[in-house]
Amino acid sequence: MHSAQLNTLDDLELAAQYKQTSDSTFAGILFQRYTHLIFGVCIKYLKDEDDAQDASMQIFEKLLIDLKKHDIQQFKAWLHMVCKNYCLMQLRSGASKLKRDKEMHKDFAGFMESDHELHLTVQNTKEVQLTHMEECMKGLNEEQKLCIELFFLQEKSYQEVTETTCFTMNNVKSYIQNGKRNLKNCIESRSGDLNKQ
């Protein structure tokens, strides 16, 4: 079935086809159809564009699992509820983290004012982190590296990255998501190794 034909299927037909075949093309069309709704709900609750984009990608991955589990009668209403619940969960788990971050930031600011040597240490730490990042970028596969460079370093939108690379929107989002995770793991393991020395 061509994508033009797939687009003529209604939401429940796409959901049913995905459930039956596990072909993510069907879920992808649903996601594209409701990207604005998903992002809109995420931005409403999370109040931050980057967080909302990340949450939208996580919700897409969640949909791939949840669509197989549930019998959906009203897709749009169900999707809205999934997005809302996901965001509320993020806020609950993030609220204590945010509080901790603020406390740390406050303590850190106090140190910075009183201790010039610490300031130099922080500068060095930033340089070390940048070095780690450059090294870790080399470890990404070509697609992830390209998408991350365009998205973060050249500050292109998902749409612009899609147009530049000719990857599908889903692939671009997946490469960025996975690339970010790989970079984070790599940088954390290198920082950990440094701390052990």
Secondary structure as UniProt FT lines:
FT   HELIX           3..6
FT   TURN            7..8
FT   HELIX           11..21
FT   HELIX           24..33
FT   HELIX           35..46
FT   HELIX           49..69
FT   HELIX           75..114
FT   HELIX           116..138
FT   HELIX           142..148
FT   HELIX           149..153
FT   HELIX           158..165
FT   HELIX           169..196
//
